[in-house]
Structure formats: structure tokens, C-alpha cells
Amino acid sequence: MYCQLEGFGNAPGADLTPVDGLSSPFMRLSELEQRNYAADGFLIRASAFTPMEVETLRDAVERAALRAMQLAESGATYVLDGKRFVDSGYTTVQFEPESGSDTIRVVEPVHELDDRLSNLLDDIRIVEPMRDLVGAEHLAVWTDKLNLKRPFEGSGFGWHQDSPYWVHDCDHVDQLPNVLIALDAASEENGCFRVIRGSHTRGCLAGINDGSQLGGFYTDPALFDEQQQVPMIVPAGSLVFFNAHSVHGSLPNNSAEPRRALVLTYQPAGFPMLKSKRVRNVG
């Protein structure tokens, strides 16, 4: 089960579309979209980017992943609950949890590792809907990350919210909507992104108190209904907007196909980013 709306892509071969200071009513959320987002905590715009644009972004993220691997070679390594992380400056590289794995799982932030990813932050197809979701006409970036699910190797993500990670670092956690950009067709087999419908309405939920280092960041399963999960089965180039309070996760990639995605998070203009503490306004 999944939701799908009309795509909002440009003509084939078009460049990624930056914000030019003007608002496009066509890109803004309709009243129906806003009602559905308020009720469900997520919204899909399918095939927003053309196949050629998706190829450009795939190339960009693979170059960024190589750069992240280079940074990790000289970074500070630490292990939490058996998971290896490396910090290089304010960039964090997380590896797959299998012992000794050198396969990157997550890079955050990632936009500074390739100019095309930096330009993507200003794309009108993302920014215009975000103005409605943030509730502000002028926006800045809060954080951005690259999720890599390599074939037969990409691990799953347990059920969690983003807001408990962020609530101690800002006073406007209710204004931090995310957008996931699907760089590959997402399916049940390759571990598609999943959202618990309506789970955002209760704000920050308690984590798991199991004595582990990261348990508190995984949402207590007694506080949401797993039967309300919705798999985001979408074509490559689709956008999935979701609330910072929405409980979400994914299963492992058990297929021969990759499932790569970028996740961008926005906030009102003028506020610094989560990790670098720099202000990166949009446009």
C-alpha cells in the first residue's frame, strides 16, 4: 500500500532547478496535500526528477561516498552498540554493522562533498513544498544525509523518530520537516522506507530503555501501532516528505538492486545547521 501523486519533473535533460527568489504556486502544496500530510505525517510526489536528473544525482552521491571514505581514513573512530562511526570535522560516516565492514551506510552532512548535492538544496521542487511544511517563506537547511543500501548488504533501520535526536539542539523541532529523494526504485525487496501513519501527532515519544548506548533513540514499540506502517514503494526520482515526529524505519536490502536515498531537512531561515553550526539559507 502506498500513496502516489502526479510527478513534478522538468523536461528530460533539464538542469536541477534552483530557487530564483520567486515562488511558484504550481509547486506549493494543495489544500488536499496539506490535509493529508497533517493527518498522515507524510506525503509523496512521485517521479519529481527525470531519469537523466536521477543519473546525475547518482553520480554525485557515489563521488560523495568516495570522498567520505577518504575522510574516514583520517577521522576519529568510535563504536556504539557494535556500530562503527568515524567523525572527520563535522562529517560523520557510519559503516554497516557487520564486523570489519568497510561499506558506508550513512554520511551526514553530505552536500559539501559534491557541488551538485549542494545545488540540490535549492531546487524549487523541494523548496516550494517545504515553505508550506515549515510554515515560513524563507528557509535554511537543518541537516542532510546520504543513506546507502547496497545490494544484499544494506542493513535495516529500527523504528525511530528524528525529533528526539534534535530536540536538545534547537527550539523549533516542530519546524524541521524532511524530504527523502529516492535515487533508485524502492521496493519491499530492497528495503524501502516505511512510515507509521499518524504517529507524528503525539510529538516526541520515549525511547527503548534497554541499557544499550543507542536504545533511547529507537521508539518504544508500545507507543505506536506497527500495523499502521506504510511502505514507500516509489519510482526513482520521487520525493517523500515526512514529519520529524513521524516514526519511520526500514528493512534490510535483500535484493540485487541498490536502494540509495538522500534525506534533506529544512528549517526557518537564519538558524544554523545541526552539525557545522553554519547558516545555510536557501536560495
C-alpha positions in Angstrom: 0.0 0.0 0.0 1.3 3.4 -0.9 0.3 6.9 -1.9 1.2 8.4 -5.2 0.6 11.9 -6.7 1.3 13.4 -10.1 5.0 13.8 -10.8 6.5 17.3 -11.0 9.6 16.7 -13.1 11.1 19.1 -15.7 11.7 18.3 -19.3 14.2 15.5 -20.0 17.8 16.8 -19.6 16.8 19.9 -17.7 19.2 21.1 -15.0 18.3 20.9 -11.4 16.1 23.9 -10.7 17.4 26.5 -8.2 15.2 28.9 -6.3 15.3 32.3 -8.1 13.6 34.3 -5.4 10.2 33.9 -6.8 7.5 31.5 -5.5 5.9 29.0 -7.9 2.2 28.3 -6.9 2.3 25.2 -9.1 4.9 23.7 -6.8 3.2 24.7 -3.5 1.1 22.1 -1.6 -2.5 21.9 -2.5 -5.1 22.0 0.3 -5.6 18.3 -0.1 -1.9 17.6 0.2 -1.7 19.7 3.3 -4.7 17.9 4.9 -3.2 14.5 4.1 0.2 15.5 5.5 -1.4 16.8 8.6 -3.3 13.5 9.1 -0.7 11.0 7.9 2.7 12.7 8.7 4.0 12.0 5.2 3.4 13.0 1.6 4.6 11.6 -1.7 5.3 13.4 -5.0 6.2 10.6 -7.4 8.8 11.0 -10.2 9.6 14.6 -9.4 13.0 14.3 -11.1 13.6 13.0 -14.6 15.7 9.8 -15.3 18.6 12.0 -16.6 18.5 14.1 -13.4 18.4 10.9 -11.3 21.5 9.7 -13.1 23.3 12.9 -12.3 22.4 12.6 -8.7 23.5 9.0 -8.5 26.9 10.0 -9.9 27.1 12.8 -7.4 26.3 10.6 -4.4 28.8 7.9 -5.5 31.5 10.6 -5.8 30.5 11.9 -2.4 30.7 8.4 -0.9 34.3 8.1 -2.2 35.1 11.4 -0.7 33.6 10.3 2.6 35.7 7.1 2.6 38.8 9.3 2.1 37.8 11.5 5.0 37.1 8.4 7.2 40.7 7.2 6.7 42.0 10.1 8.9 39.0 10.6 11.1 38.2 9.8 14.7 36.7 6.3 15.0 34.2 5.2 17.8 31.9 2.3 18.2 28.3 2.4 19.7 26.4 -0.8 20.2 28.8 -2.5 17.9 28.3 0.0 15.1 31.4 1.8 13.7 31.3 5.6 13.2 34.0 8.0 12.0 34.0 11.7 12.6 36.0 13.9 10.2 35.5 17.5 11.3 31.7 17.8 11.5 31.1 15.0 8.9 30.0 11.6 10.4 30.4 8.4 8.4 28.6 5.4 9.6 29.5 1.9 8.4 27.5 -1.3 8.0 27.3 -3.1 11.4 28.9 -6.3 10.3 32.3 -6.7 12.0 35.1 -5.3 9.9 32.8 -3.9 7.2 34.1 -1.0 5.1 30.7 -0.4 3.4 29.3 3.0 4.1 25.8 3.1 5.5 25.2 6.8 6.2 27.1 10.1 5.6 25.9 13.3 7.4 26.1 16.0 6.2 26.8 15.2 2.6 26.1 18.3 0.5 29.6 19.7 0.9 31.1 16.6 -0.7 29.8 17.4 -4.2 28.6 20.7 -5.7 25.6 19.0 -7.3 24.3 18.0 -3.9 24.8 21.5 -2.6 22.8 22.8 -5.6 20.0 20.3 -4.9 19.3 22.0 -1.6 17.9 25.0 -3.5 15.8 23.0 -6.0 12.4 24.6 -6.4 10.6 21.2 -6.5 11.8 20.7 -2.9 11.9 24.2 -1.5 8.4 25.3 -2.6 6.6 22.5 -0.8 8.9 22.9 2.2 7.8 26.5 2.6 4.3 25.2 3.4 5.6 22.4 5.6 8.0 24.6 7.6 5.5 27.4 7.7 7.9 30.0 6.6 8.6 31.7 3.2 12.4 31.9 3.9 14.2 28.7 4.7 17.5 27.3 5.7 19.0 23.8 5.9 19.0 22.0 9.2 20.8 18.8 8.1 21.2 16.5 5.1 22.4 12.9 4.8 23.1 10.1 2.3 21.7 6.7 3.0 23.3 3.8 1.1 21.7 0.4 1.0 24.0 -1.7 -1.1 22.7 -4.9 -2.7 22.4 -7.9 -0.2 24.4 -5.8 2.3 22.4 -2.7 3.3 21.1 -3.2 6.8 17.7 -2.0 8.1 16.9 0.9 10.4 14.8 0.3 13.5 11.7 2.3 14.2 12.6 5.8 15.4 11.7 9.5 15.2 14.1 12.2 14.2 12.9 14.7 16.7 14.5 13.1 19.8 17.9 13.4 18.1 17.3 17.1 17.5 15.1 18.4 20.4 18.2 19.3 22.5 19.9 21.3 19.7 17.1 23.6 18.7 13.9 25.2 20.0 11.9 24.7 16.8 11.9 20.9 16.4 8.3 21.1 15.1 9.6 23.1 12.1 12.1 20.5 10.8 10.3 18.5 8.0 12.3 16.1 6.0 12.3 15.1 2.3 13.6 11.8 1.1 14.8 11.8 -2.5 14.7 8.2 -3.9 17.6 7.6 -6.2 16.6 4.1 -7.0 13.2 2.5 -7.4 12.1 1.5 -3.9 10.5 -1.9 -3.2 9.8 -4.3 -0.4 12.8 -6.4 -1.5 15.4 -3.7 -1.4 14.3 -2.4 2.0 12.1 0.6 1.2 11.5 3.4 3.6 8.5 2.9 5.9 6.4 5.4 7.9 3.9 4.7 10.7 0.8 6.6 9.6 -0.3 9.3 12.1 2.5 8.7 14.6 3.6 12.3 14.3 0.6 13.6 16.2 2.0 12.7 19.6 5.2 14.6 19.4 8.5 13.2 20.8 8.0 9.6 22.1 10.0 7.8 24.6 12.9 5.5 23.5 13.7 2.0 24.5 15.2 1.6 28.0 17.3 -1.5 27.4 20.7 -0.3 28.7 22.2 0.0 25.3 24.0 3.1 24.1 21.6 3.9 21.3 18.4 2.3 22.6 17.0 5.6 23.7 16.9 6.8 20.1 14.7 3.9 19.0 11.0 4.4 19.7 9.4 2.3 22.4 7.2 -0.1 20.3 4.4 0.1 22.9 3.8 3.7 21.9 2.8 3.2 18.3 0.9 0.7 16.2 3.2 -1.1 13.8 0.1 -2.2 11.8 -0.1 1.4 10.6 3.2 1.2 8.7 3.1 2.3 5.1 5.9 1.1 2.8 7.1 3.9 0.5 7.2 1.9 -2.8 8.1 4.7 -5.2 9.9 5.1 -8.6 13.4 6.6 -8.7 13.3 10.4 -8.6 10.3 10.5 -6.2 10.1 12.8 -3.2 8.8 11.6 0.2 8.1 14.5 2.6 7.7 13.4 6.3 7.4 14.9 9.7 10.3 15.0 12.2 7.9 13.3 14.7 6.9 10.5 12.3 8.0 7.1 13.4 9.9 5.5 10.5 12.4 2.8 9.6 13.2 0.2 7.0 14.1 -3.5 6.5 17.4 -4.8 5.1 18.1 -4.8 1.4 17.8 -8.5 0.4 17.9 -7.8 -3.4 20.5 -7.4 -6.1 19.4 -3.7 -6.6 20.7 -0.8 -4.6 18.4 1.5 -2.6 20.1 4.9 -2.3 18.4 7.9 -0.9 19.2 11.5 0.2 17.3 13.0 3.1 17.2 16.8 3.4 15.8 18.6 6.4 14.8 22.3 6.4 14.0 25.0 9.0 13.2 28.7 9.1 15.9 30.9 7.6 18.7 32.3 9.8 19.2 29.3 12.0 22.5 27.3 12.0 22.8 23.7 10.7 22.9 20.8 13.2 26.5 19.7 12.9 28.6 22.5 11.3 26.7 25.3 13.1 26.9 27.4 9.9 23.8 29.1 8.5 22.9 27.8 5.0 20.0 29.8 3.8 18.1 28.6 0.7 18.5 30.5 -2.5 
